[in-house]
Amino acid sequence: MKRLVISLLAVVLCLGVVAAPANAGDQRRCVSQREYRDVQKGWRQARVADHFDIAGTRMTRWNNGGDIDTVWKYRKCSTWGPGGHYVGVWFDNYSRDHDGNHYQRVNAKVPNRPGRLAAHVDDLFG
């Protein structure tokens, strides 16, 4: 009986160790091309950060009477190859807000040169 219990315990532990990586998320601290492509207009900022596995860095912020625009940059994974080190995402709290909760949501994104996106937003509101 003791042998049976030990054998079952060993099998359960082995299955747990084997199954764990399949459920583990992407732990890289950078944005893959697939993660970037997945992001859609209307996604909340928290969803983007969770999907990218990184928080990002805010590049610019404008507040015009409660309408808020921000541009964030996120580090690219090296597998993207040449073309800059960051992707850019423009969030606002008004263009996709149909439920009145004013969350920051994706307005636009760029695969490189997030500084240009930030400059564009600054030109619009500055």
N, C-alpha and C positions, 0 to 999 in steps of 0.2 A: 504494500500500500504506500509506503514511504517513497519507493522508487517511482510509482505512478504520479504522485503529487509533485515530485521534483521534476519529472519529465514534462508534465503539463506546464509547470511554472517556467521551465526553460523554453518551451515552445511559445508561450505567451510573451515572454520577454523578447525572444527573437523576432516575433511578428511585430511587436511594438517598435523595435529598433529599425526594422526594415520599412515599416509603414510611415514612420515619422517624417523622413525627408520628402515623401510624396505630398504630404500635407503642408510642409513648410513653404512659406512664400519666398519671393525673390529678396535676398538680403543684401544685394549690392547697394552701395550708397551713391548710385548714379542712375541716369535715365537711359534705358535701352530704346532702340528704335521702335520696337513693338509697343512698349509702354507709352511712348510719345504718340504713336498713331492711334492708340486706343482712346485718348482723351478727346472728348467731344464738347462743342459749345453747350453751355448750360450746366456743366459739371461744377459742383461746389468746390471751393478752394481746398477744403479738408479732404475731399475725395481725391483730388489731384495729388496732394502731398502723400496720401496713403498709397495711392497707386504707384507713385514714383519712389516710394520708400525714403524720401528725403523732404525736408521742410522747404528748402529753397531760400533765396535771399531777395528781399524786396529792393527794387531798383528805383521806383518812383511811386508817389501816391498823390492823388488829387481829391479834394473834397469840395464839391460845389453844391452847397445847400443840402447836404445829406446824400447826394449822389457821389459815390466813391469809386474811383478808378485806381487800380494798382497794377504794376508790372513786376513780375517775379522772374528770376532766372534760376535754373536748375542745372546742375552739372551733368554733362553727357558721359556715357560710358565710352571707353577708348575704342570699342568695336565699331563706332560710327565712322572712324577714319577721319580724314581732314574735313575742315569746314566749321571750325570754332569749337569751343569747349563747353558751351551752354545752349540750352533751349530757353525760349522766353514764352511766358503766358501772361496775357492781359486779362485781368478780372475786373468786373464791375458789379454793382449791386442793384442795377435797374433794368438792363436790356433784356434779361431772361427771367425776371422776377414776376411770375404769374400768380404766386400764392401770397404775396405781400410780406414775406419774411425778411427781405433785404439781405440775403446771404451773398457773399462774393462768389460770382459764377464766371466761368470762362466766356470771354467775349471773342478772343482771337489767340492764336499761338504761332510761333515761328520756330523753325528747326535750327536756326543759328542767328547770331548777331542780335541778342535781345536788347542791346543798347539802342539799336535803331527803332525797335518797337517802343521802348521807353521814351525816346526822343519824339516819336510820332504822337504819343499820348500827351507829352509835355506841350507840343505844338498845338494840339487840339484845345487844351485847357489853359495854357500859359499866357 
